[in-house]
Amino acid sequence: MALLQAEDLTLAYDGPSIVDELSLEIPAGEVTIIVGANGCGKSTLLRGLARLLKPAGGKVLLDGEDIHTRGAREVAKMLGLLPQTPTAPDGITVRELIGRGRYPHQGWFKRWSAQDEDAVERAMTLTSTVELAERAVDELSGGQRQRVWIAMALAQETELLLLDEPTTYLDVAHQLEVLDVISELNRSRGTTVVIVLHDLNLAARYADHLVALKHGKIVAAGHPSTVVTEELVKSVFGMPCRVIPDPVAGTPLVLPIGRHRVLRAESVLAANGIHRTRQPDAAIGEDTTSLLTAEELTTREPQIDTITATDTATGATPQSVEPLPVAEDSSLRRAEEISAMLAFSTRVLATEDLSANFKRVTLSGADLSHFGAGAHPLDLRIKLMIPPASAASSTAEPESVLGSDFAALRPGALLNSEDAGGWYKRWLALPTESRGDMRTYTVRALRPAGHRDNLGEHPEIDIDFVLHLQKLDGQLTGGPATVWAATAEVGDAMLVLGPNKALCDETYGGIEFRPGTAKRILLAGDETAAPAICSILESLPAGITGHALIEVPDTGDILGSSTRSGVGVQWLPRGSHPHGEMLAAAVRSIVAIPAAGAVVTGADPEDVDVDEQILWETTTESTQPFYAWLAGEASMIKEMRRYLVRNAGIDRKQVAFMGYWRRGKSEL
Amino acid sequence: MTRAQRGGTKFTALKPAPVPALEPAGAQRSGRTIGVGRVNLLLGVGILLAIALNLLTGRHPIEFSDLLAALGGQRVPGVSFMLWEDRLPQAAVGILAGAAFGASGAIFQRLLRNPLASPDVIGVGYGASAAAVAGMLFFGAQGIGLSLLAFAGALVVALVIYVIADSGKHTGARLILAGIAVAALLQGIIQYLLTRTDVRNASDALRWLTGSLSASTWERAGLLGCALVILLPLLMPAASRLRILELGDDTAAGLGLRVRGTRLGLIILGVALTAVATAVTGPLAFVSFLAGPLALRLCQGRSHLGAAALTGALLVTAATYLAGNVLPETPLPVGVVTGALGAPFLIWVLVRTNKEGT
């Protein structure tokens, strides 16, 4: 049960109701932000939730009990409130003002105690107001003053904190300062926060749960990425706008369209009610100037939903598998019945440039109907058998290049049960020049045949490649996989080693994302982990909160990511910073080092020489409430592992560390 | 519960209690309290000095040796009677009434967050006066009866003003204006009552209205003392609630204070203090108005109801000395002196308020 919820709540100040039969659950441990136009009743709702206003109908439940049956002081010990314009008495010092937050914990005779002093000290530390302690509140800047008020509400030490427009009258830097403090508080103490905010973009950035209010009723509620759409903003604020992904935070960014000073095309579109909103996934690489009306979006046929025309797809359909002659040997059985790992013959069905450094290759083939491990690919790893550069034709049957060993691993092929394992050794035994290269990748998406977004008739998988390429003397140089991907064309063949759907489920070893019962997660990785993170995000259910941090080379590499969960996605464009620096900093700011003595920090994890061996430390199903998943360049992961385990004292059973690759080394 | 929450509780539980950084802060806190305490001590000394000055160098001065002898219980002809039956009860009433006025003024000023909002400016004092004058003239009321009448009159006026000013939401100009209008109305009523009555009665009432300690007796001092023994200890909880209330209604409610009830309680306490003092001494002009802001200055910006009460007492005792000695021919009623002191201060506050634009 939610700590705070409203049931059919109607609020009014002797007159027409301002909040009208509204029901709302405040998700525990999350930041809920209430937005809406002026006079929509958002502040009134907050006052109602805080017991300041007696409902005209319905009720507010605090911890399952009607808030008005509880005493004012009892409520004040559970729920703190910071109203819009609190007044500071003349000449009061910061410490004194913060101390007044202890009022509900003091009684007629109970005087100021060491406990109170500690609470004030903690509140000041969290809000960075320690150095302001002895200054008068009236001489502080707006942002400092607001931090002091927040500290006062913190000193109350409540599980719930309600803030009414905490950023009013502040300049933009101070607005961020205040919201960061609140965010920090939510993360470090798990305090459930409810904020009324009028800045939609900041709300989208800082909210785990966004509630849009109009005329005292909820219009939409959920994660900002699902709530903030052009239609919603138009309906709630009566303002046409464009919604684009915020290049800094990855959250939706609302660009208002007024009557003046707007490119003419935009105002014409806005006037005609045409929205630019695109369906997630479907058209990321699509020419962004092409416009879809809302009507078109809903009526388009699924097959023309995507980039590549269907005629090219049919041309790329691999030939059906020739059944091998049935041998008398009784030890021969069909490969999909005995081998958990199968070889899938596929062909490139489509390619798509997601950004300067990301390219999506869609592979398709009849074999893939046997591919899979449970419902969602998550960070499912597969092996791509990159054909050698010397191969006669890139469209030749891939299994023919590698010989019968791999042909026998295809679904439908007959396989000697003794040969089900050991393929890797046999592959290594092949001559280097003819076997090509093997690379590990994660599956970004798996669409079975008949899926709404399927391009062809067979199941297909999306693989996002990071193109770490340079052009030297007109020749593309880089890893074999990236070179293959960069030059991949529709119809090119690729042999994929992956799990057999019939024998593998969610526990398949190629999936490492195992949050168990964790409700709060951290996903962090560089661009090589981006496809896996995006895939995981898509599968996360609502109710999971936390952070996803993805470091990419450039702002242009920020990809669309959608999730139903409350996980906040942050893209970190690296620019000229060293690889991993920004990611490490972001991880540090999210998982702060507890104060000395607060937790027993872990011992230094044993050293892994990432040049010699793979840093691969994963977890089994955890029952912990927190789970972290870190992947990418090995030395970067090693550094973060050191930080999380040794400095932040996080139990290693809660974190999966995966060195996907090593700078300057290639996988074998 | 998320991990972060668990981390939070761990943090709380395991945080080492005495952090060195706390020490100076704690010292600072107690240093402040000592500061207010010292101011209160000085105020007390000031009150004693003013009384002593009045006894030794005022009109009909008493020789120091005679004073000591008389205080020591000896009968000093001409001195003992004057000391015990006139000067000391007068000083006692002055201290008690001054303290009541001072505390009442500070409560109203802080409750309504406006230095102009003292009971004598916003008409609460006039309510007490009007009721008391009516009681004196028509029923010959005295003692407790007069106190109760004054209290009833003041309370009615306070509530009327409060309702006019819309339940305290508009504590600024609107409340002050409402108070001034009510005060003018009540002054008219008082004038009317005075002109309708016998001249001798009217002159008694008139002197009472100016505010005077000259009719002080031990009986009156005792009456006032009894009332204050009940009322003054209530200043402690009142102060702790005022500290929360002055952060704004919503903030106070968020901190678990029952705003409406508390405000009503504070109004009743302030009215009671003004009423019991007014009943004994008459409205001592501007003592309520002056005491709060002066105490605030003395305590370097820290509001303290106790300091305001002591400042009120000092104001009245000092004014008593001035009233007796400023004109060589005739002693003045105390209220004239406090009024003369208060008027310029009122103008100064108005000018300053205008400048600040609040």
Interface residues (C-beta under 8 A of the other chain):
Chain A: G29 R47 A50 R51 L52 G71 A72 R73 E74 V75 A76 K77 L79 G80 L81 L82 P83 Q84 T85 P86 T87 A88 P89 D90 G91 R95 L97 R100 G101 Y103 P104 Q106 W108 A114 E117 D118 E121 R122 V130 A133 E134 A136 A153 Q156 L162 D164 N186 R187 S188 R189 G190 T191 A518 K519 R520 T545 P594 A595 G597 A598 V599 Q624 P625 F626 Q654
Chain B: M1 T2 R3 A4 Q5 R6 G7 G8 K10 F11 T12 L14 K15 P16 A17 V19 A21 L22 A25 G26 Q28 R29 R113 P237 S240 R243 I244 E246 L247 G248 D250 T251 A253 G254 L255 G256 L257 R258 Q300 G301 R302 S303
